[in-house]
Amino acid sequence: MKNTRFLQRAGALVLALSMAVSLAGCGQSAASSSQATSQPASSAAVSSAASSEAQGPIRLTDQAGRDVELEAPAQSLVSCYYITTYATLALGVSDRVVGLEKKAETRPVYQMADPSLLEKPQLGTLKEFDVEAAAALEPDLVLMPVKLMDYVDALTQLGIPVLVVDPEDQDRLEEMLTLIGQACGVEDRAQSLIDYYHEQEDRMAQLTEGQESPLVYMGGNSSYLETATDAMYQGSLIALAGGRNAAADLEGDYWTEVSYESLLAMAPEVIILPSAASYTVEDVLNDAQLAGVPAVEEGRVYQMPGQVEEWDSPVPSGILGALWLTSVLHPDSYSQEEFVADAQDFYREFYGFELDAQLLTA
């Protein structure tokens, strides 16, 4: 069956690739169109789904508002995006991944949870994708971020289903996990993960109830003169941890540039560096132009751990970023030791490996 299907796909490959070249020239309009037709997280739901035991096709609506149909739960996956690859780990289906994004070797959690991922073909980045190489792997499903929408038509012309995802906040992250869980027939696993999020959100609300809410400034990846607005995932982490975002009044949905004067005027009580920051805590503390910032005066500048995953981005383990930040902002209510134990429990339950506590405290 698979050989026949591959021959059919190969027959259409030249046409599909020529379409991909054409699409590259009109990528901007295609992206705009996808945004215009995309449904909000509350309505972009599953039309109908089947568990691995059920009969009949699985019909989904992805996060670009596209209808996706599978004959059965996907047993072979191409993941074009590190966040979807992380999702296959958390959902226990990483053994179905036959191809993934480039630079997989830079993701420590792959080595920890499923080293075989590092042996799989690497097919692209958020800017380009190798359609021909993906087709040769004969996947049942391609997991693709909305930034690669230009390649969807080339794949579907080959008869390869594509599930487009856009997990830019907690609600859409949960929706993405639900969709992948249903596409792979592991809905219960996805629901367990989502239930864990909600339990921890309720727990953090209880831990921080009645506590002061420190003013928190989240620096950017490349500079501490860039910060996260409330529209970004990082803004939600600050709120969950019982803090207030110093950049709440700024607009934009990406890292926003600020001046020294603006940062001084914000007067944050705590400064957080993201896990992938290209600068250090010492760089911030030693910058003479920040000497008047309360967080610098009090030495309350911290970097989020980054030796496992990037918890300040919408990854399946992102809830740990909020828990870590709670331990920083409210150590009397939730200690670092408690956080480390919770993080170890999380990776043991959902990723299936024992996490070295030193990776969280170094």
N, C-alpha and C positions, 0 to 999 in steps of 0.2 A: 504494500500500500504506500509506504513512505517513498520507495523508489519511483513509483508511478507519479506520486504527487510532485516529487522533485523534478521529474522530467517535464511535467506540465509547467512548473514554475520556471524552469530553465528556458522553456520556449518563449516565455513572456519577459525574460530578463532584459533583453536588448531594448524592448519597448519601454520597460519600466525605468531603466537607467537613463534613457534619453529623456524621459519625463522628469527624472530627478535633476538633470542638467538644466532643463527648462525652469523647473521650480526654483533652482538656486537664483535665477535672475529675478524672480518675483517673490522672493522670500518675505519681503516686508509686507506686501499686500496679503500674503497667505497668513502671516502671523496676525495681522489686524483682523482678518476675517474670522480666524479661530477665536479671538478674544470676543468678537461681537456675538458669536453664536454660543459661547460658553455659558453654562448655567451656573448660578451661584451654588456654594457648597450645600445649602439647605435643600436645593431642588435637583442637583445633579446626582440622582440616586439610581439605584439598581432597578431596572424595569422588572426583571424577574431573575431568579438565580436558582441553581440546582446544587445540592450537595454532591459529594463524590459518589454517594449511593443512588442518587436520583437518576431518572431516565430523561432523555431529551436534551435539547441544547441549553446552553447558559447564555442569557441575554443580559447585557450590561449597558449602562450609559457612562462613558468615561468622563474625565474631568475637563475635557474639551467639548463636551456635549455631544459626542459621537456615539452612535449605536455600535456595539461590538457583540458578535455572536461566536460562541465556541461550541463545537459538537460535543465536547466532554471537558472535564477539568484538564487544564494544560499540564503536560508532563515534561515538556522541554521549553525553556525560557531563554530569551536574549534580553538582558538588562542593559539599557543604554545610559544609565544614570546611577551614580553611587548610592543615592537615597533609595532607589528601587532595589538595588543589590542588597543594601542593608535590610530592606524589608523582607527579602527572601530568607535572610538569616533569622530574623525575628519570628517569621512565620514557619520556620522549619522546612523550607523548600529550596534551600540553596543547592541541594544536590541535583535539582532540575535545571540549574543554570548551565547553558552550553556556550554562552558567550557573554561578555560584559564590557564595561567602559574601560578606557585606557587608564594607565597609571594605577592599576589595582594594587601594585606593590607598595604604594604610599598609604594604604589603608590598613593600619595595624590590626583592626578587628578581623580582617579576613584571615590573617595568619592564626589568630587566636581561636576563631570559631569554625573556620572551614578552609584550611590551607589549599585544598584542591581548586579553589576559585582562582588561585594565582597561576594555575596551569591552563586555564581556559583562554580561548582566543579573545583578544581585546580589539573592539570594533570601532571605537570612536570617542568623541568628546562632546561637550555641549555645543560645539560649533560645526561638527562634521560627523558623518556616520557612513560606514561602508556597507551599502545595501547588498552588494554582491556577496561579500563574505558572510553576512547574516543569512541570506537565502541559502547558501551552501550548507549551513548548519541545520536546516529544515526545522525551525522552531515551531511549536504549537502556538506560541504567543510572544510578541515583542512588547516589553515594557519601556515606554518612551516618554521623556519629559516634553512639556509643551514647547520648549525652546527648539526642539528638533521636528516640529510639525511639518516642515517642508519635505520630510522623507516618508511621511505616512502613505501618500498615494502610491509611491513606488513600491512599497511593501505590500499594500493591499492589492495592487495589480497582479502581484505574484501569488495571491491567495493566502498571504500571511496575516493573521489578525494582529492588530496593534491596539494596545491599551494606553492611552495618553494620560499622564498624571501631572498634577500641578499642586503639590502639597506645601503651599506657602504660609499656612498658619495651622494651628492645632486642629481645627475642625476639618480642614482639607487633608491634613495628614491622616486623621482617623478615617476619613472617607476613602483615601487611597488604600489604606490597609484593608478596609472592608472589601473594596473592589478586587484587589489582588487575592485576598483570601477566598472570595467567591470564584474567581477565575481559576484558582488552583484547587478548589474543593476543600479548603481548610478554613471555613468560616468560623468555626468554634475557636480556633487558635487566634484569629484576628480579633474576635470578640473578647477573648481573655486578655489580650494586650490592651484593648480599649478600656475594659473594665478596670485594669490596673491603673491606667492614667486617671480615671475618674476617682478611684479610691485615694490616690496620692494627692490629687487636687483638693479633695475634701479634707484630707489630713493636713495639708499645708494651711488651709484656711483656718482649721482649728488651732494649729500651732502658733499662728501669727495673730489670732484674734486678740484684740485689746493691746497689741504691741504697737510701738511707734513704727512708722513706715519711713525708713531712711530714703533720702534722695540719691538715686543711683544713676551714674553715667556709664554707658557701655561704649567703649572705644571701638573703632573700626579695625578691620584686619590689617590694613596697611598703614594706618596712622591713628594716633589718639586725638587728632583734630578732625576726625570723622566720628559720627555717632549714630546709634540706632533710634529711629523714631518709634512711636507707638504702633505704626502700621506694620512694623517688621516683627518677625517671630521673636526676636530678642526682647521686644517690648512686652510680649505676653509672659516671658520668663520672669521679668522683673515684677510684674503684677502678681503672678502666682506665688512668688517668694515673699510677698508682703512688703515690696518696695514701691517707690514712686519713680517713674522715669524722668530724669532731669531734662530730657529732650522731648517731653510730651507735647509741647507747643509747636514743635517743628513739623513741617509737612514733608511728604515723600515716602516712598516704600523701599528705599535702599539707603545705604550708608550716606549720610548727609554731612557735608563739610561745615565746620564751625571755626571761628577765629579764637585766638587766646582770650580776647575780650569777652566773647560769648560764653566760653567755658568758665571764666572767672565769675561772670554774672550768674550763671546757673548755680554755682556754689555747691556742687555735689558732695555728699557726705561719704560716698563710696564710689570708687572707680573700678570697673571691671574690664579686664582685657579678654577678648575672645580667645579661644584655644589656638587659633591659627595666626595670632598676632605676629607681625614681623618685627616688633619691638618688645621691650621687656618692662617689667614692673620698675626696675631701677631707672630706665629711661624716663619714665613718668615722674618718679620721685625726685630725680636729679635735674629736672627741667626748671631752671630758675624762674621762668615766666609763669609757672604754675604754683609758685610758693604760697600764694594766698588762697589756694583752693582748700577747703576744709578736709577733703579726703587725703590730700597730700600732707597737710599739716599733721594729721592724726595717723598717717601711715596706713590708711585703709585703702590700699590699692592691691588688687588681687588678679591673678590670671586663672581662667577656667582650665581645669585639667584637659589635656588634649592627646594623651598617649594611648587612648583607646578609640574614641570617636569624637566628633565635633558636636557637643551637646547644645551649642548655641545656634544650631541650625535645625530645620524640621526633619529630623531623623527619628526612627522608631524609638530610640533611647533618649530622645530630647527631654523627656520628663525628668531625667537625672540631672539635667542642667538646672532645672527649677529647684530640685531638692538640694543640689550643691549650693546654689545661691541662697537658699533658706538657711543653710548651715553657716554661711558667711554673714548674713544680715541679722540672724537671730540665734546666735550660738548658745544662748542660755535655754532656748526652747528646743533646739535641735542641734546636737553636737556633730562635729566632723566624724567622730567614731560611729555614730548612728548612720550618718550618710554612707560611709564606706561599707558598713554591713548591708545597707539597703541596696547599694550598687552591686555588691557581690551577689546578693540574692537575685537581683534582676537578671544579671547575665547568666547565672546558673539556670534560672527557670526558662528564660526566653531564647538564650543563645547557646546554652548547653556547654559552657566552659567555666572553669574556676578562674576568677579574676584576681590577679596579684594586687593586694592592697597598696603596695608601694607605687603602683602606677597612678594612684589617686592622690598620693600625699607628697610625691617627689617634687 
